[in-house]
Every structure is written in structure tokens, then in C-alpha cells.
């Protein structure tokens, strides 16, 4: 499970690097949206793992 989270986090870092280089506003918005989706996915995975541990 942690390997999956690490890979998603790494993809988010890659997108953050791309975002810092994006000069087109539309591109920057799409990259940011992708980062937000990855952040939500990580949160969902962590919540599900915690729920599973506590039940």
C-alpha cells in the first residue's frame, strides 16, 4: 500500500515541477488540477487503510 502512495506522491512531485515551468495559464490550471486529484487519491487511500486497521 505504501508503495502505491509513494508512486502517486512522486507523480505529484513531477507535476509540481512541470507546474513551475508552465507558462500557459490553461496548461498550469490542468497540471494543478491533476495534482489536486492525486492529493485527493492519496487522502482516500490513507483513510481507507486507516479504517481497515481500526475495524
Buried (B, 14 or more C-beta within 10 A) or exposed (E): EEEEBEEBBEBBEBBEEBBEEBEEEEEBEBBBEBBEEBEEBBEEBEEEBEEEEEE
